[in-house]
């Protein structure tokens, strides 16, 4: 059977595929104007390479896909014209929000404009109380008037979020039925997020309504090309869902690609005997970091472009630092790197696609840290002279040497990424020195040693094919369904019988939903969680459910905030369930054993590289020729199809059985 993982990034679209002849990888430049074009072209390449013809139609392939379509639609404000229907008098809740500022000390801070303008918000009669009683009913005639007003507004999608609909959804269901009869796509809040806090529930439902039609068009285009095959989409929670579900619940795919990387890192780390990892995914446009402490860190308190999104997702922190990050000067004359990126079009200058501004990739190339003859396995020629000329011109304007400028660009990018790692480690009670750095992405291997050193870390585990690891993770993902219910009980009243009853109801629903996704009941595993807080607090912590969940909460509270308050009353706000349908996963290929000294054909020569503050002669290593047990020291440049790895002079490397490169810094 042919299995394929696809990850669409801002610069490259990555593919990994496995058939009877083994595992192969492919990278292609993304097509931002129409992301499906790069995916379809890549799948066509795979079809030819695997001798199934010019199309994958009905060959029995299994395809797992991570997409940035939903993310980009909200970031670029390119969703569809969306309406919001809520209770009369509450139309402005989405704009009032929580009155908090993203940048506390910016005197000129202004909130981003809402994606739903005032004229597209509609109030509906009827009211459900906080106890789930219908205080005033919504008649079908009244609902028809609201639906007609929305239709007359030209809305292409609608979000319906009524007060306490998660307790009594009748009014939302009535509106949903009428909108569907009108042919208007509708997102109902009790289906998207069945929890209290109307602002977060409204925001999450609005984001879903805003991007779902875009995602539907995108996945429909792909479905036509891959029809007859199993086609799944990665979620932000580290699991996959069917393409049909992703069309209706697109908000669950916001961190689709980065989630695949976290899943792949956890599985490969475990196989290598390391399950305490800080992942570092540096691509062409951005860098994603995540702390894995023997499992995937989950959160329900995230935001995208300033809009709260309260669906469960892997806790990943993103910064605008990637290979395509553009170097420039701010108004005070200080150098900046990112967050603006050259992306895939035009891309860095050295890509030869019309780029004119120096990027991190151009700086790495100038310093000899990229070997042009082996970039993408020699399949992509680099415009080295153009990149060199522009960087030297920029250095002349700034009255400094080109080496100092290029090194400064890398130092600033590394500092941006170091701050991101500290957010998910030090600021949350973890010492990075207790973890192994796990770099991947096309640019991760070039920056991992400097990043690890700045954090005091000494161990770096670099997987095989690091440039396509997110696609690898998608092949390892289970099918996951998330459920939640607001109960708002004192913790002392949440008895074992309460827990058994409420969780079992959700588990039965999860088993039914997974069965509709072709998952056998015997392959389903449930993971239980609680949202807990001290009484009087306004935010909760996500606590894995166990018999002594009180102690578990206090332990987590002390780790996160530096203290616990024994004896203070606790509350269970929400109960959560992740129903996981376990799928068969491809086995990780293993390398044959070799001697400590790498084989002669693994050494491709030497080249000058600017490492450790001066030019040095670095050995060029061919990673695909390395064997299990091989060892070598820096300075070295390790080349492979999907990435380049820089080994500094004071580092030693060892190849393990799975082809991972374990780098140890002195």
Long-range contacts (C-beta under 8 A, 24 or more apart in sequence): 1-60, 1-61, 1-62, 2-46, 2-50, 2-52, 2-56, 2-59, 2-60, 2-61, 2-62, 3-61, 3-62, 3-63, 3-64, 3-475, 3-586, 4-43, 4-46, 4-61, 4-62, 4-63, 4-64, 5-63, 5-64, 5-65, 5-260, 5-468, 5-471, 5-472, 5-473, 5-474, 5-475, 6-39, 6-42, 6-43, 6-63, 6-64, 6-65, 6-66, 6-471, 6-474, 7-65, 7-66, 7-257, 7-260, 7-468, 7-470, 7-471, 7-474, 8-35, 8-38, 8-39, 8-65, 8-66, 8-67, 8-68, 8-69, 8-257, 9-68, 9-257, 9-283, 9-284, 9-285, 9-470, 10-68, 10-283, 10-284, 10-285, 10-286, 10-322, 10-324, 10-341, 10-343, 10-344, 11-283, 11-284, 11-285, 11-322, 11-323, 11-324, 11-341, 11-343, 11-344, 11-347, 11-442, 12-283, 12-284, 12-344, 12-442, 12-467, 13-38, 13-39, 13-42, 14-467, 14-468, 14-470, 14-471, 14-642, 15-42, 15-43, 15-45, 15-46, 15-468, 15-471, 16-465, 16-468, 16-471, 16-472, 16-475, 17-46, 17-49, 17-50, 18-475, 18-586, 19-50, 21-50, 22-589, 23-586, 23-589, 24-49, 25-465, 25-467, 25-468, 25-641, 25-642, 27-376, 27-442, 27-467, 27-468, 27-641, 27-642, 29-344, 29-345, 29-347, 29-353, 30-343, 30-344, 31-344, 31-345, 32-72, 32-343, 32-344, 32-345, 33-345, 35-67, 35-68, 35-69, 35-72, 35-218, 36-218, 36-221, 36-222, 39-65, 39-222, 40-221, 40-222, 40-225, 43-225, 43-226, 55-225, 56-225, 56-226, 56-229, 57-225, 57-226, 57-227, 57-228, 57-229, 58-227, 58-228, 58-229, 59-228, 59-229, 60-228, 60-229, 61-226, 61-229, 61-230, 62-229, 62-230, 62-232, 63-226, 63-229, 63-230, 63-231, 63-232, 64-232, 64-233, 64-234, 64-240, 64-474, 64-475, 64-477, 65-222, 65-231, 65-232, 65-233, 65-234, 65-474, 66-233, 66-234, 66-256, 66-257, 66-259, 66-260, 66-470, 66-471, 66-474, 67-215, 67-218, 67-233, 67-234, 67-253, 67-256, 67-257, 68-256, 68-257, 69-211, 69-214, 69-215, 69-218, 69-253, 70-211, 70-214, 70-215, 70-250, 70-251, 70-253, 70-254, 70-256, 71-253, 71-254, 71-255, 71-256, 71-304, 73-210, 73-211, 73-214, 73-215, 74-115, 74-207, 74-210, 74-211, 74-254, 74-304, 74-305, 74-307, 75-304, 75-305, 77-115, 77-305, 78-214, 79-115, 79-157, 79-210, 79-211, 79-213, 79-214, 80-156, 80-157, 80-210, 80-213, 80-214, 81-120, 81-154, 81-155, 81-156, 81-157, 82-115, 82-116, 82-120, 82-155, 82-156, 82-157, 82-158, 82-159, 82-206, 82-209, 82-210, 83-116, 83-120, 83-121, 83-122, 83-150, 83-153, 83-155, 83-157, 83-158, 83-159, 84-116, 84-120, 84-121, 84-122, 84-158, 84-159, 84-160, 84-161, 84-202, 84-206, 84-209, 85-122, 85-123, 85-124, 85-146, 85-150, 85-158, 85-159, 85-160, 85-161, 85-162, 85-175, 86-121, 86-122, 86-123, 86-124, 86-160, 86-161, 86-162, 86-163, 86-202, 87-123, 87-124, 87-126, 87-127, 87-162, 87-163, 88-123, 88-124, 88-125, 89-123, 90-123, 90-163, 90-198, 91-118, 91-121, 91-122, 91-123, 92-118, 92-121, 93-198, 93-199, 93-202, 94-121, 94-199, 94-202, 94-203, 94-206, 96-199, 97-199, 97-203, 98-199, 102-306, 111-306, 112-305, 112-306, 115-206, 115-207, 115-210, 115-307, 116-159, 116-206, 116-210, 119-153, 120-153, 120-155, 122-146, 122-149, 122-150, 122-153, 124-162, 124-171, 124-175, 126-162, 126-171, 127-163, 128-162, 128-163, 128-164, 128-165, 128-167, 128-168, 128-171, 129-164, 130-164, 130-167, 131-167, 132-164, 132-167, 132-168, 133-168, 134-168, 134-170, 137-171, 138-171, 138-174, 138-175, 140-174, 140-178, 143-171, 143-174, 143-175, 143-178, 144-178, 146-175, 147-175, 147-178, 147-179, 147-182, 147-184, 150-179, 150-184, 151-182, 151-184, 155-184, 156-184, 156-185, 156-213, 157-184, 157-185, 157-186, 157-187, 157-209, 157-210, 157-212, 157-213, 158-184, 158-185, 158-186, 158-187, 158-209, 159-186, 159-187, 159-189, 159-202, 159-205, 159-206, 159-208, 159-209, 159-210, 160-186, 160-187, 160-188, 160-189, 160-205, 161-189, 161-198, 161-201, 161-202, 161-205, 161-206, 162-189, 163-198, 164-196, 165-189, 165-190, 166-190, 166-193, 166-194, 166-195, 166-196, 166-201, 166-485, 166-486, 185-209, 185-212, 185-213, 185-216, 187-212, 187-248, 192-249, 192-251, 192-311, 193-310, 193-311, 193-484, 194-483, 194-484, 194-485, 194-486, 195-310, 195-484, 195-485, 195-486, 195-574, 196-486, 196-488, 196-573, 196-574, 197-310, 199-308, 200-308, 200-310, 201-310, 203-307, 203-308, 203-309, 203-310, 204-251, 204-308, 204-309, 204-310, 204-311, 206-307, 207-251, 207-254, 207-304, 207-307, 207-309, 208-249, 208-250, 208-251, 211-250, 211-251, 212-247, 212-248, 212-249, 212-250, 212-251, 214-250, 215-246, 215-247, 215-250, 215-253, 216-247, 216-250, 219-243, 219-246, 219-247, 220-247, 232-479, 234-259, 234-260, 234-473, 234-474, 234-477, 235-259, 235-313, 235-480, 236-311, 236-312, 236-313, 236-314, 237-298, 237-311, 237-312, 237-313, 237-314, 237-480, 237-482, 237-578, 238-262, 238-263, 238-296, 238-314, 238-477, 238-480, 239-477, 239-478, 239-479, 239-480, 239-481, 239-578, 239-580, 240-474, 240-477, 240-478, 240-479, 240-480, 241-479, 241-480, 241-481, 241-517, 242-517, 245-517, 251-309, 251-311, 252-311, 252-482, 254-302, 254-304, 254-309, 254-313, 255-302, 255-313, 255-314, 255-316, 257-470, 258-288, 258-290, 258-314, 258-316, 258-318, 258-470, 259-313, 259-314, 259-316, 259-473, 259-477, 260-469, 260-470, 260-471, 260-472, 260-473, 260-474, 260-477, 261-288, 261-290, 261-440, 261-441, 261-469, 261-470, 261-473, 262-290, 262-292, 262-296, 262-314, 262-316, 262-473, 263-296, 263-473, 263-474, 263-476, 263-477, 264-440, 264-463, 264-469, 264-470, 264-472, 264-473, 264-474, 264-476, 265-290, 265-292, 265-438, 265-440, 265-463, 265-469, 265-473, 266-292, 266-295, 266-296, 267-473, 267-476, 267-585, 268-438, 268-463, 268-469, 268-472, 268-588, 268-658, 268-660, 269-436, 269-438, 269-461, 271-588, 271-658, 272-461, 272-656, 272-658, 272-660, 272-662, 274-436, 274-459, 274-461, 276-434, 276-435, 276-436, 277-435, 277-436, 277-437, 277-438, 277-461, 278-421, 278-424, 278-425, 278-432, 278-435, 278-436, 278-437, 278-438, 278-457, 279-438, 279-439, 279-440, 280-417, 280-421, 280-437, 280-438, 280-439, 280-440, 280-441, 280-444, 280-447, 280-448, 280-451, 281-439, 281-440, 281-441, 281-444, 281-469, 281-470, 282-321, 282-322, 282-323, 282-417, 282-439, 282-440, 282-441, 282-442, 282-443, 282-444, 282-447, 283-322, 283-323, 283-441, 283-442, 283-443, 284-322, 284-323, 284-324, 284-341, 284-343, 284-344, 284-347, 284-361, 284-442, 284-443, 285-320, 285-322, 285-324, 285-325, 285-341, 285-343, 286-318, 286-319, 286-320, 286-321, 286-322, 286-339, 286-341, 287-318, 287-319, 287-321, 287-322, 287-416, 287-417, 287-420, 287-441, 288-316, 288-317, 288-318, 289-316, 289-317, 289-318, 289-319, 289-417, 289-420, 289-421, 289-423, 289-424, 290-314, 290-315, 290-316, 290-317, 290-424, 291-315, 291-424, 291-425, 291-428, 291-430, 291-435, 292-438, 293-430, 297-424, 298-529, 298-542, 299-542, 300-531, 300-542, 300-576, 301-539, 311-482, 312-482, 312-576, 312-578, 315-424, 317-420, 317-423, 317-424, 318-420, 319-416, 319-417, 319-419, 319-420, 320-416, 321-360, 321-413, 321-416, 321-417, 321-420, 322-360, 322-441, 322-443, 323-348, 323-359, 323-360, 323-361, 323-364, 323-442, 323-443, 324-348, 324-359, 324-360, 324-361, 325-359, 325-360, 325-413, 326-357, 326-358, 326-359, 327-357, 327-358, 327-359, 327-360, 327-363, 327-394, 327-409, 327-412, 328-357, 329-398, 335-398, 335-408, 335-409, 335-412, 336-412, 337-409, 337-412, 337-413, 337-416, 338-413, 338-416, 348-387, 349-383, 349-386, 349-387, 349-390, 350-382, 350-383, 350-384, 350-386, 350-387, 351-380, 351-382, 351-383, 352-381, 352-382, 352-383, 352-386, 356-390, 357-390, 358-387, 358-390, 358-391, 358-394, 358-409, 360-409, 360-410, 360-413, 360-443, 361-443, 362-387, 362-390, 362-391, 363-391, 363-405, 363-406, 363-407, 363-409, 363-410, 364-406, 364-410, 364-443, 364-446, 364-644, 366-391, 366-402, 366-406, 367-403, 367-406, 367-407, 367-410, 367-609, 367-610, 368-607, 368-608, 368-609, 368-610, 368-615, 368-618, 368-637, 369-446, 369-609, 369-610, 369-611, 369-637, 369-644, 369-646, 370-446, 370-637, 370-644, 371-607, 371-620, 371-637, 371-639, 371-644, 374-604, 374-620, 374-622, 374-639, 374-644, 375-644, 376-641, 376-642, 377-640, 377-641, 403-610, 403-615, 406-610, 407-610, 407-613, 410-447, 410-450, 413-447, 414-447, 414-450, 414-451, 414-454, 415-454, 417-447, 417-451, 418-451, 418-454, 418-455, 421-451, 421-455, 422-455, 425-455, 428-559, 428-560, 429-559, 429-560, 429-562, 432-456, 432-457, 433-457, 433-458, 436-460, 436-461, 437-461, 438-462, 438-463, 439-466, 440-466, 440-467, 440-469, 440-470, 440-643, 441-466, 441-467, 441-469, 441-470, 441-643, 442-466, 442-467, 442-642, 442-643, 443-643, 444-643, 445-638, 445-643, 445-644, 445-645, 445-646, 446-644, 446-645, 446-646, 447-646, 448-645, 448-646, 448-663, 449-646, 449-647, 449-648, 449-651, 449-663, 449-665, 450-648, 452-665, 453-665, 457-665, 458-664, 458-665, 459-662, 459-663, 459-664, 459-665, 460-662, 460-663, 460-664, 460-665, 461-660, 461-661, 461-662, 461-663, 462-645, 462-660, 462-661, 462-662, 462-663, 463-658, 463-659, 463-660, 464-589, 464-623, 464-640, 464-658, 464-659, 464-660, 465-640, 465-641, 465-642, 465-643, 466-642, 466-643, 466-645, 467-640, 467-641, 467-642, 467-643, 468-642, 475-585, 475-586, 476-585, 476-586, 477-583, 478-580, 478-581, 478-582, 478-583, 479-514, 479-517, 479-519, 479-580, 479-581, 479-583, 480-578, 480-579, 480-580, 480-581, 481-510, 481-513, 481-514, 481-517, 481-578, 481-579, 481-581, 482-576, 482-577, 482-578, 482-579, 483-509, 483-510, 483-576, 483-577, 483-579, 484-574, 484-575, 484-576, 484-577, 485-574, 485-575, 486-573, 486-574, 487-572, 487-573, 487-574, 487-575, 488-571, 488-572, 488-573, 489-571, 489-572, 490-535, 490-569, 490-570, 490-571, 490-572, 491-532, 491-549, 491-550, 491-553, 491-569, 491-570, 491-571, 491-572, 492-569, 492-570, 494-530, 494-572, 496-547, 499-528, 499-545, 499-575, 502-575, 503-528, 503-545, 503-575, 503-577, 506-575, 506-577, 506-579, 507-577, 507-579, 510-577, 510-579, 511-579, 513-579, 514-579, 514-581, 517-581, 519-581, 519-583, 523-581, 523-582, 523-583, 524-579, 524-580, 524-581, 524-582, 525-579, 525-580, 525-582, 526-577, 526-578, 526-579, 526-580, 527-577, 527-578, 527-579, 527-580, 528-575, 528-576, 528-577, 529-575, 529-576, 529-577, 529-578, 530-572, 530-574, 530-575, 530-576, 531-572, 531-573, 531-574, 531-575, 531-576, 532-570, 532-571, 532-572, 532-573, 533-570, 533-571, 533-573, 534-565, 534-568, 534-569, 534-570, 534-571, 535-568, 535-569, 535-570, 535-571, 540-573, 540-574, 542-576, 545-575, 588-658, 589-658, 589-659, 590-628, 590-657, 590-658, 590-659, 591-626, 591-627, 591-628, 591-655, 591-657, 591-658, 591-659, 592-627, 592-628, 593-627, 593-628, 593-629, 594-626, 594-627, 594-628, 594-629, 594-630, 594-655, 595-627, 595-629, 595-630, 596-629, 596-630, 596-631, 597-630, 597-631, 598-625, 598-626, 598-627, 598-630, 598-631, 598-632, 599-625, 599-626, 599-627, 599-630, 601-625, 602-626, 602-630, 604-639, 607-637, 609-635, 609-637, 609-646, 611-635, 611-646, 611-648, 611-649, 612-648, 612-649, 612-650, 616-649, 618-647, 623-661, 626-655, 626-659, 626-661, 627-655, 628-655, 628-656, 628-657, 628-659, 629-654, 629-655, 630-654, 630-655, 631-655
